[in-house]
Amino acid sequence: MKNKTKRRRKSRKTVTESSGNVFADLGLPNPEQELLKAQLILQIYRILKDSGMTQTEIAGILGVQRPQVSLLMRNRAGSFSVGRLMEFLTALRRDVQNCSAASA
């Protein structure tokens, strides 16, 4: 029986340094707005996770249906605008400072 060994080819991988905005790096439209939404959703997620409230209770505070809270908790909130996400933070009694032109 012959010993079959495969030779591994050494491949060179190119690494590109990030611009700091993964959405821009991927060439997605409106990368600044998408980054801002991601940051807002992360803040909302942390607040909701630490609150100990049920999704139904949270839905009442935010003025949305429970499935929308579920989407927020799973970072699937693409349908929410930056303005709406800021309203959620306000409803959760958090100060919101709009310091990005992307939200305009």
N, CA, C and O atoms as a printed pandas DataFrame, in Angstrom:
     atom_number atom_name residue_name chain_id  residue_number  x_coord  y_coord  z_coord
0              1         N          MET        A               1    0.841   -1.171    0.000
1              2        CA          MET        A               1    0.000    0.000    0.000
2              3         C          MET        A               1    0.891    1.240    0.000
3              4         O          MET        A               1    1.813    1.360    0.807
4              5         N          LYS        A               2    0.607    2.132   -0.895
5              6        CA          LYS        A               2    1.399    3.340   -1.000
6              7         C          LYS        A               2    0.958    4.352    0.047
7              8         O          LYS        A               2   -0.226    4.461    0.367
8              9         N          ASN        A               3    1.908    5.073    0.563
9             10        CA          ASN        A               3    1.623    6.121    1.539
10            11         C          ASN        A               3    1.254    7.388    0.788
11            12         O          ASN        A               3    2.098    8.009    0.142
12            13         N          LYS        A               4    0.004    7.758    0.877
13            14        CA          LYS        A               4   -0.479    8.948    0.184
14            15         C          LYS        A               4   -0.457   10.125    1.147
15            16         O          LYS        A               4   -1.246   10.194    2.089
16            17         N          THR        A               5    0.429   11.015    0.899
17            18        CA          THR        A               5    0.469   12.236    1.695
18            19         C          THR        A               5    0.238   13.405    0.769
19            20         O          THR        A               5    0.739   13.457   -0.354
20            21         N          LYS        A               6   -0.511   14.308    1.262
21            22        CA          LYS        A               6   -0.808   15.501    0.470
22            23         C          LYS        A               6    0.158   16.594    0.863
23            24         O          LYS        A               6    0.452   16.806    2.040
24            25         N          ARG        A               7    0.632   17.264   -0.125
25            26        CA          ARG        A               7    1.496   18.405    0.137
26            27         C          ARG        A               7    0.618   19.633    0.281
27            28         O          ARG        A               7   -0.287   19.880   -0.516
28            29         N          ARG        A               8    0.901   20.361    1.278
29            30        CA          ARG        A               8    0.144   21.594    1.493
30            31         C          ARG        A               8    0.851   22.728    0.791
31            32         O          ARG        A               8    2.059   22.925    0.917
32            33         N          ARG        A               9    0.069   23.447    0.066
33            34        CA          ARG        A               9    0.609   24.621   -0.597
34            35         C          ARG        A               9    0.588   25.786    0.371
35            36         O          ARG        A               9   -0.375   25.995    1.109
36            37         N          LYS        A              10    1.636   26.510    0.348
37            38        CA          LYS        A              10    1.674   27.703    1.176
38            39         C          LYS        A              10    1.033   28.826    0.376
39            40         O          LYS        A              10    1.497   29.198   -0.702
40            41         N          SER        A              11   -0.032   29.344    0.931
41            42        CA          SER        A              11   -0.710   30.448    0.247
42            43         C          SER        A              11   -0.498   31.725    1.047
43            44         O          SER        A              11   -0.448   31.724    2.277
44            45         N          ARG        A              12   -0.383   32.766    0.327
45            46        CA          ARG        A              12   -0.220   34.057    0.980
46            47         C          ARG        A              12   -1.583   34.703    1.120
47            48         O          ARG        A              12   -2.341   34.819    0.157
48            49         N          LYS        A              13   -1.868   35.109    2.305
49            50        CA          LYS        A              13   -3.133   35.774    2.563
50            51         C          LYS        A              13   -2.871   37.254    2.738
51            52         O          LYS        A              13   -1.919   37.674    3.395
52            53         N          THR        A              14   -3.739   38.020    2.134
53            54        CA          THR        A              14   -3.605   39.456    2.235
54            55         C          THR        A              14   -4.499   39.954    3.361
55            56         O          THR        A              14   -5.674   39.597    3.450
56            57         N          VAL        A              15   -3.930   40.768    4.197
57            58        CA          VAL        A              15   -4.670   41.359    5.302
58            59         C          VAL        A              15   -4.752   42.859    5.047
59            60         O          VAL        A              15   -3.748   43.530    4.808
60            61         N          THR        A              16   -5.972   43.354    5.106
61            62        CA          THR        A              16   -6.181   44.784    4.904
62            63         C          THR        A              16   -6.608   45.403    6.222
63            64         O          THR        A              16   -7.510   44.902    6.893
64            65         N          GLU        A              17   -5.963   46.481    6.580
65            66        CA          GLU        A              17   -6.304   47.158    7.828
66            67         C          GLU        A              17   -7.666   47.824    7.692
67            68         O          GLU        A              17   -7.987   48.412    6.659
68            69         N          SER        A              18   -8.454   47.722    8.745
69            70        CA          SER        A              18   -9.795   48.304    8.744
70            71         C          SER        A              18   -9.732   49.821    8.805
71            72         O          SER        A              18   -8.803   50.412    9.356
72            73         N          SER        A              19  -10.742   50.419    8.224
73            74        CA          SER        A              19  -10.871   51.872    8.293
74            75         C          SER        A              19  -11.483   52.301    9.628
75            76         O          SER        A              19  -11.513   53.488    9.954
76            77         N          GLY        A              20  -11.968   51.325   10.394
77            78        CA          GLY        A              20  -12.667   51.627   11.634
78            79         C          GLY        A              20  -14.175   51.511   11.478
79            80         O          GLY        A              20  -14.918   51.575   12.458
80            81         N          ASN        A              21  -14.620   51.339   10.243
81            82        CA          ASN        A              21  -16.047   51.169    9.963
82            83         C          ASN        A              21  -16.194   49.961    9.044
83            84         O          ASN        A              21  -15.940   50.045    7.842
84            85         N          VAL        A              22  -16.602   48.848    9.618
85            86        CA          VAL        A              22  -16.722   47.608    8.853
86            87         C          VAL        A              22  -17.715   47.743    7.701
87            88         O          VAL        A              22  -17.561   47.093    6.667
88            89         N          PHE        A              23  -18.722   48.579    7.876
89            90        CA          PHE        A              23  -19.723   48.762    6.829
90            91         C          PHE        A              23  -19.107   49.457    5.614
91            92         O          PHE        A              23  -19.445   49.132    4.475
92            93         N          ALA        A              24  -18.216   50.403    5.850
93            94        CA          ALA        A              24  -17.495   51.067    4.756
94            95         C          ALA        A              24  -16.515   50.092    4.118
95            96         O          ALA        A              24  -16.375   50.051    2.896
96            97         N          ASP        A              25  -15.840   49.309    4.950
97            98        CA          ASP        A              25  -14.872   48.342    4.436
98            99         C          ASP        A              25  -15.539   47.326    3.506
99           100         O          ASP        A              25  -14.927   46.860    2.545
100          101         N          LEU        A              26  -16.782   46.993    3.797
101          102        CA          LEU        A              26  -17.520   46.034    2.971
102          103         C          LEU        A              26  -18.185   46.687    1.765
103          104         O          LEU        A              26  -18.766   46.002    0.923
104          105         N          GLY        A              27  -18.098   48.011    1.685
105          106        CA          GLY        A              27  -18.670   48.721    0.553
106          107         C          GLY        A              27  -20.179   48.855    0.607
107          108         O          GLY        A              27  -20.824   49.019   -0.429
108          109         N          LEU        A              28  -20.751   48.786    1.796
109          110        CA          LEU        A              28  -22.200   48.891    1.930
110          111         C          LEU        A              28  -22.640   50.347    1.801
111          112         O          LEU        A              28  -21.878   51.259    2.123
112          113         N          PRO        A              29  -23.871   50.565    1.330
113          114        CA          PRO        A              29  -24.369   51.942    1.227
114          115         C          PRO        A              29  -24.593   52.540    2.614
115          116         O          PRO        A              29  -24.932   51.821    3.554
116          117         N          ASN        A              30  -24.407   53.837    2.742
117          118        CA          ASN        A              30  -24.614   54.579    3.996
118          119         C          ASN        A              30  -23.857   53.966    5.177
119          120         O          ASN        A              30  -24.465   53.668    6.206
120          121         N          PRO        A              31  -22.553   53.774    5.048
121          122        CA          PRO        A              31  -21.813   53.088    6.117
122          123         C          PRO        A              31  -21.804   53.832    7.450
123          124         O          PRO        A              31  -21.798   53.200    8.506
124          125         N          GLU        A              32  -21.803   55.168    7.417
125          126        CA          GLU        A              32  -21.787   55.916    8.672
126          127         C          GLU        A              32  -23.088   55.708    9.441
127          128         O          GLU        A              32  -23.087   55.546   10.661
128          129         N          GLN        A              33  -24.197   55.715    8.703
129          130        CA          GLN        A              33  -25.499   55.507    9.332
130          131         C          GLN        A              33  -25.599   54.086    9.890
131          132         O          GLN        A              33  -26.122   53.883   10.986
132          133         N          GLU        A              34  -25.105   53.121    9.148
133          134        CA          GLU        A              34  -25.159   51.728    9.611
134          135         C          GLU        A              34  -24.307   51.526   10.861
135          136         O          GLU        A              34  -24.690   50.782   11.764
136          137         N          LEU        A              35  -23.164   52.183   10.913
137          138        CA          LEU        A              35  -22.319   52.092   12.104
138          139         C          LEU        A              35  -23.009   52.721   13.307
139          140         O          LEU        A              35  -22.975   52.167   14.406
140          141         N          LEU        A              36  -23.632   53.873   13.101
141          142        CA          LEU        A              36  -24.353   54.528   14.187
142          143         C          LEU        A              36  -25.499   53.646   14.682
143          144         O          LEU        A              36  -25.705   53.524   15.889
144          145         N          LYS        A              37  -26.244   53.033   13.764
145          146        CA          LYS        A              37  -27.336   52.135   14.159
146          147         C          LYS        A              37  -26.798   50.963   14.969
147          148         O          LYS        A              37  -27.393   50.574   15.974
148          149         N          ALA        A              38  -25.683   50.405   14.535
149          150        CA          ALA        A              38  -25.092   49.272   15.256
150          151         C          ALA        A              38  -24.698   49.678   16.671
151          152         O          ALA        A              38  -24.905   48.920   17.619
152          153         N          GLN        A              39  -24.128   50.874   16.813
153          154        CA          GLN        A              39  -23.735   51.351   18.138
154          155         C          GLN        A              39  -24.958   51.585   19.021
155          156         O          GLN        A              39  -24.938   51.251   20.206
156          157         N          LEU        A              40  -26.016   52.151   18.459
157          158        CA          LEU        A              40  -27.239   52.383   19.226
158          159         C          LEU        A              40  -27.883   51.070   19.641
159          160         O          LEU        A              40  -28.322   50.920   20.781
160          161         N          ILE        A              41  -27.939   50.125   18.720
161          162        CA          ILE        A              41  -28.542   48.825   19.026
162          163         C          ILE        A              41  -27.759   48.122   20.130
163          164         O          ILE        A              41  -28.351   47.480   20.998
164          165         N          LEU        A              42  -26.445   48.238   20.102
165          166        CA          LEU        A              42  -25.630   47.628   21.156
166          167         C          LEU        A              42  -25.959   48.238   22.510
167          168         O          LEU        A              42  -26.083   47.515   23.498
168          169         N          GLN        A              43  -26.102   49.550   22.569
169          170        CA          GLN        A              43  -26.455   50.211   23.826
170          171         C          GLN        A              43  -27.828   49.757   24.312
171          172         O          GLN        A              43  -28.011   49.461   25.492
172          173         N          ILE        A              44  -28.787   49.705   23.396
173          174        CA          ILE        A              44  -30.144   49.266   23.758
174          175         C          ILE        A              44  -30.108   47.832   24.263
175          176         O          ILE        A              44  -30.732   47.513   25.275
176          177         N          TYR        A              45  -29.385   46.971   23.569
177          178        CA          TYR        A              45  -29.279   45.570   23.963
178          179         C          TYR        A              45  -28.742   45.448   25.387
179          180         O          TYR        A              45  -29.291   44.708   26.203
180          181         N          ARG        A              46  -27.675   46.171   25.676
181          182        CA          ARG        A              46  -27.067   46.091   27.017
182          183         C          ARG        A              46  -28.040   46.552   28.100
183          184         O          ARG        A              46  -28.126   45.946   29.167
184          185         N          ILE        A              47  -28.768   47.626   27.817
185          186        CA          ILE        A              47  -29.747   48.134   28.783
186          187         C          ILE        A              47  -30.846   47.103   29.022
187          188         O          ILE        A              47  -31.202   46.814   30.165
188          189         N          LEU        A              48  -31.378   46.553   27.936
189          190        CA          LEU        A              48  -32.464   45.583   28.048
190          191         C          LEU        A              48  -31.999   44.313   28.753
191          192         O          LEU        A              48  -32.716   43.770   29.594
192          193         N          LYS        A              49  -30.815   43.845   28.418
193          194        CA          LYS        A              49  -30.284   42.626   29.029
194          195         C          LYS        A              49  -30.104   42.800   30.535
195          196         O          LYS        A              49  -30.405   41.896   31.315
196          197         N          ASP        A              50  -29.609   43.969   30.932
197          198        CA          ASP        A              50  -29.363   44.230   32.356
198          199         C          ASP        A              50  -30.633   44.568   33.134
199          200         O          ASP        A              50  -30.626   44.549   34.364
200          201         N          SER        A              51  -31.720   44.876   32.429
201          202        CA          SER        A              51  -32.937   45.332   33.113
202          203         C          SER        A              51  -33.658   44.220   33.861
203          204         O          SER        A              51  -34.331   44.477   34.860
204          205         N          GLY        A              52  -33.522   42.997   33.387
205          206        CA          GLY        A              52  -34.235   41.892   34.019
206          207         C          GLY        A              52  -35.716   41.847   33.676
207          208         O          GLY        A              52  -36.452   41.013   34.203
208          209         N          MET        A              53  -36.158   42.744   32.793
209          210        CA          MET        A              53  -37.569   42.774   32.392
210          211         C          MET        A              53  -37.844   41.751   31.297
211          212         O          MET        A              53  -36.942   41.311   30.584
212          213         N          THR        A              54  -39.111   41.390   31.188
213          214        CA          THR        A              54  -39.508   40.502   30.103
214          215         C          THR        A              54  -39.620   41.313   28.812
215          216         O          THR        A              54  -39.695   42.542   28.842
216          217         N          GLN        A              55  -39.629   40.616   27.692
217          218        CA          GLN        A              55  -39.779   41.302   26.410
218          219         C          GLN        A              55  -41.131   42.010   26.320
219          220         O          GLN        A              55  -41.239   43.061   25.688
220          221         N          THR        A              56  -42.138   41.452   26.936
221          222        CA          THR        A              56  -43.459   42.085   26.946
222          223         C          THR        A              56  -43.419   43.400   27.718
223          224         O          THR        A              56  -43.982   44.399   27.271
224          225         N          GLU        A              57  -42.762   43.405   28.863
225          226        CA          GLU        A              57  -42.623   44.641   29.643
226          227         C          GLU        A              57  -41.839   45.699   28.859
227          228         O          GLU        A              57  -42.210   46.872   28.829
228          229         N          ILE        A              58  -40.763   45.262   28.237
229          230        CA          ILE        A              58  -39.942   46.177   27.448
230          231         C          ILE        A              58  -40.741   46.748   26.280
231          232         O          ILE        A              58  -40.642   47.936   25.974
232          233         N          ALA        A              59  -41.529   45.898   25.634
233          234        CA          ALA        A              59  -42.355   46.352   24.510
234          235         C          ALA        A              59  -43.294   47.470   24.948
235          236         O          ALA        A              59  -43.504   48.434   24.212
236          237         N          GLY        A              60  -43.856   47.340   26.145
237          238        CA          GLY        A              60  -44.742   48.380   26.662
238          239         C          GLY        A              60  -44.021   49.706   26.856
239          240         O          GLY        A              60  -44.571   50.768   26.563
240          241         N          ILE        A              61  -42.810   49.641   27.343
241          242        CA          ILE        A              61  -42.021   50.865   27.564
242          243         C          ILE        A              61  -41.642   51.502   26.235
243          244         O          ILE        A              61  -41.714   52.722   26.086
244          245         N          LEU        A              62  -41.239   50.682   25.267
245          246        CA          LEU        A              62  -40.782   51.208   23.980
246          247         C          LEU        A              62  -41.929   51.543   23.031
247          248         O          LEU        A              62  -41.736   52.253   22.044
248          249         N          GLY        A              63  -43.109   51.037   23.330
249          250        CA          GLY        A              63  -44.253   51.301   22.456
250          251         C          GLY        A              63  -44.221   50.502   21.167
251          252         O          GLY        A              63  -44.653   50.976   20.116
252          253         N          VAL        A              64  -43.701   49.276   21.259
253          254        CA          VAL        A              64  -43.636   48.393   20.087
254          255         C          VAL        A              64  -44.231   47.036   20.460
255          256         O          VAL        A              64  -44.557   46.788   21.621
256          257         N          GLN        A              65  -44.362   46.185   19.490
257          258        CA          GLN        A              65  -44.833   44.823   19.732
258          259         C          GLN        A              65  -43.677   43.971   20.255
259          260         O          GLN        A              65  -42.513   44.272   19.991
260          261         N          ARG        A              66  -43.996   42.912   20.994
261          262        CA          ARG        A              66  -42.963   42.047   21.559
262          263         C          ARG        A              66  -42.026   41.468   20.499
263          264         O          ARG        A              66  -40.826   41.390   20.759
264          265         N          PRO        A              67  -42.503   41.056   19.316
265          266        CA          PRO        A              67  -41.570   40.535   18.311
266          267         C          PRO        A              67  -40.499   41.545   17.895
267          268         O          PRO        A              67  -39.392   41.158   17.519
268          269         N          GLN        A              68  -40.826   42.834   17.961
269          270        CA          GLN        A              68  -39.826   43.847   17.628
270          271         C          GLN        A              68  -38.742   43.925   18.703
271          272         O          GLN        A              68  -37.581   44.201   18.401
272          273         N          VAL        A              69  -39.123   43.683   19.943
273          274        CA          VAL        A              69  -38.134   43.626   21.022
274          275         C          VAL        A              69  -37.221   42.428   20.790
275          276         O          VAL        A              69  -36.010   42.512   20.994
276          277         N          SER        A              70  -37.803   41.327   20.368
277          278        CA          SER        A              70  -37.018   40.142   20.067
278          279         C          SER        A              70  -36.002   40.435   18.966
279          280         O          SER        A              70  -34.858   39.987   19.041
280          281         N          LEU        A              71  -36.414   41.178   17.952
281          282        CA          LEU        A              71  -35.489   41.556   16.885
282          283         C          LEU        A              71  -34.339   42.409   17.435
283          284         O          LEU        A              71  -33.180   42.207   17.071
284          285         N          LEU        A              72  -34.662   43.342   18.297
285          286        CA          LEU        A              72  -33.619   44.175   18.914
286          287         C          LEU        A              72  -32.629   43.317   19.701
287          288         O          LEU        A              72  -31.419   43.533   19.639
288          289         N          MET        A              73  -33.150   42.358   20.428
289          290        CA          MET        A              73  -32.303   41.512   21.264
290          291         C          MET        A              73  -31.412   40.586   20.428
291          292         O          MET        A              73  -30.392   40.096   20.912
292          293         N          ARG        A              74  -31.800   40.355   19.189
293          294        CA          ARG        A              74  -31.007   39.511   18.299
294          295         C          ARG        A              74  -30.248   40.329   17.260
295          296         O          ARG        A              74  -29.756   39.782   16.274
296          297         N          ASN        A              75  -30.155   41.630   17.481
297          298        CA          ASN        A              75  -29.451   42.544   16.576
298          299         C          ASN        A              75  -29.985   42.453   15.150
299          300         O          ASN        A              75  -29.221   42.470   14.185
300          301         N          ARG        A              76  -31.291   42.359   15.033
301          302        CA          ARG        A              76  -31.942   42.296   13.729
302          303         C          ARG        A              76  -32.886   43.488   13.597
303          304         O          ARG        A              76  -34.062   43.329   13.270
304          305         N          ALA        A              77  -32.372   44.644   13.846
305          306        CA          ALA        A              77  -33.216   45.839   13.903
306          307         C          ALA        A              77  -33.018   46.738   12.692
307          308         O          ALA        A              77  -33.123   47.960   12.798
308          309         N          GLY        A              78  -32.735   46.146   11.557
309          310        CA          GLY        A              78  -32.477   46.922   10.357
310          311         C          GLY        A              78  -33.617   47.816    9.929
311          312         O          GLY        A              78  -33.395   48.813    9.243
312          313         N          SER        A              79  -34.830   47.481   10.318
313          314        CA          SER        A              79  -35.983   48.278    9.897
314          315         C          SER        A              79  -36.178   49.535   10.741
315          316         O          SER        A              79  -36.972   50.403   10.381
316          317         N          PHE        A              80  -35.462   49.640   11.859
317          318        CA          PHE        A              80  -35.583   50.818   12.713
318          319         C          PHE        A              80  -34.638   51.906   12.232
319          320         O          PHE        A              80  -33.484   51.636   11.899
320          321         N          SER        A              81  -35.129   53.126   12.198
321          322        CA          SER        A              81  -34.284   54.257   11.819
322          323         C          SER        A              81  -33.423   54.670   13.007
323          324         O          SER        A              81  -33.670   54.272   14.146
324          325         N          VAL        A              82  -32.411   55.474   12.715
325          326        CA          VAL        A              82  -31.567   56.017   13.782
326          327         C          VAL        A              82  -32.423   56.818   14.756
327          328         O          VAL        A              82  -32.250   56.717   15.971
328          329         N          GLY        A              83  -33.340   57.609   14.225
329          330        CA          GLY        A              83  -34.220   58.408   15.075
330          331         C          GLY        A              83  -35.054   57.550   16.008
331          332         O          GLY        A              83  -35.221   57.877   17.183
332          333         N          ARG        A              84  -35.578   56.448   15.481
333          334        CA          ARG        A              84  -36.402   55.551   16.305
334          335         C          ARG        A              84  -35.566   54.893   17.396
335          336         O          ARG        A              84  -36.019   54.744   18.531
336          337         N          LEU        A              85  -34.352   54.505   17.050
337          338        CA          LEU        A              85  -33.469   53.906   18.055
338          339         C          LEU        A              85  -33.144   54.901   19.159
339          340         O          LEU        A              85  -33.047   54.532   20.329
340          341         N          MET        A              86  -32.978   56.162   18.782
341          342        CA          MET        A              86  -32.735   57.202   19.782
342          343         C          MET        A              86  -33.965   57.396   20.666
343          344         O          MET        A              86  -33.835   57.640   21.865
344          345         N          GLU        A              87  -35.152   57.288   20.085
345          346        CA          GLU        A              87  -36.388   57.361   20.874
346          347         C          GLU        A              87  -36.446   56.217   21.883
347          348         O          GLU        A              87  -36.892   56.409   23.014
348          349         N          PHE        A              88  -35.995   55.025   21.477
349          350        CA          PHE        A              88  -35.964   53.890   22.400
350          351         C          PHE        A              88  -35.061   54.201   23.588
351          352         O          PHE        A              88  -35.422   53.928   24.732
352          353         N          LEU        A              89  -33.899   54.766   23.323
353          354        CA          LEU        A              89  -32.989   55.111   24.416
354          355         C          LEU        A              89  -33.618   56.139   25.350
355          356         O          LEU        A              89  -33.474   56.052   26.569
356          357         N          THR        A              90  -34.310   57.103   24.776
357          358        CA          THR        A              90  -34.994   58.106   25.593
358          359         C          THR        A              90  -36.078   57.438   26.444
359          360         O          THR        A              90  -36.223   57.755   27.624
360          361         N          ALA        A              91  -36.837   56.518   25.848
361          362        CA          ALA        A              91  -37.882   55.799   26.589
362          363         C          ALA        A              91  -37.283   54.972   27.719
363          364         O          ALA        A              91  -37.934   54.731   28.737
364          365         N          LEU        A              92  -36.044   54.541   27.534
365          366        CA          LEU        A              92  -35.350   53.762   28.565
366          367         C          LEU        A              92  -34.631   54.663   29.566
367          368         O          LEU        A              92  -33.821   54.206   30.372
368          369         N          ARG        A              93  -34.952   55.966   29.490
369          370        CA          ARG        A              93  -34.421   56.973   30.398
370          371         C          ARG        A              93  -32.896   57.122   30.300
371          372         O          ARG        A              93  -32.192   57.232   31.304
372          373         N          ARG        A              94  -32.423   57.120   29.064
373          374        CA          ARG        A              94  -31.002   57.347   28.805
374          375         C          ARG        A              94  -30.866   58.650   28.033
375          376         O          ARG        A              94  -31.676   58.948   27.155
376          377         N          ASP        A              95  -29.852   59.414   28.359
377          378        CA          ASP        A              95  -29.582   60.643   27.619
378          379         C          ASP        A              95  -29.023   60.273   26.249
379          380         O          ASP        A              95  -28.194   59.373   26.119
380          381         N          VAL        A              96  -29.490   60.979   25.247
381          382        CA          VAL        A              96  -29.043   60.734   23.892
382          383         C          VAL        A              96  -28.459   62.022   23.354
383          384         O          VAL        A              96  -29.114   63.065   23.336
384          385         N          GLN        A              97  -27.213   61.930   22.915
385          386        CA          GLN        A              97  -26.577   63.076   22.278
386          387         C          GLN        A              97  -26.349   62.717   20.828
387          388         O          GLN        A              97  -25.711   61.712   20.514
388          389         N          ASN        A              98  -26.875   63.545   19.953
389          390        CA          ASN        A              98  -26.713   63.305   18.526
390          391         C          ASN        A              98  -25.460   64.038   18.064
391          392         O          ASN        A              98  -25.498   65.235   17.782
392          393         N          CYS        A              99  -24.362   63.319   17.991
393          394        CA          CYS        A              99  -23.112   63.948   17.602
394          395         C          CYS        A              99  -22.597   63.378   16.286
395          396         O          CYS        A              99  -21.397   63.405   16.012
396          397         N          SER        A             100  -23.523   62.857   15.469
397          398        CA          SER        A             100  -23.115   62.323   14.184
398          399         C          SER        A             100  -23.989   62.921   13.085
399          400         O          SER        A             100  -25.209   63.005   13.219
400          401         N          ALA        A             101  -23.356   63.325   12.020
401          402        CA          ALA        A             101  -24.098   63.848   10.871
402          403         C          ALA        A             101  -24.829   62.717   10.152
403          404         O          ALA        A             101  -25.737   62.971    9.362
404          405         N          ALA        A             102  -24.437   61.464   10.423
405          406        CA          ALA        A             102  -25.065   60.329    9.752
406          407         C          ALA        A             102  -26.523   60.157   10.128
407          408         O          ALA        A             102  -27.285   59.540    9.384
408          409         N          SER        A             103  -26.921   60.691   11.271
409          410        CA          SER        A             103  -28.302   60.519   11.699
410          411         C          SER        A             103  -29.256   61.505   11.054
411          412         O          SER        A             103  -30.470   61.392   11.225
412          413         N          ALA        A             104  -28.736   62.456   10.324
413          414        CA          ALA        A             104  -29.580   63.467    9.674
414          415         C          ALA        A             104  -30.321   62.907    8.495
415          416         O          ALA        A             104  -31.073   63.628    7.839
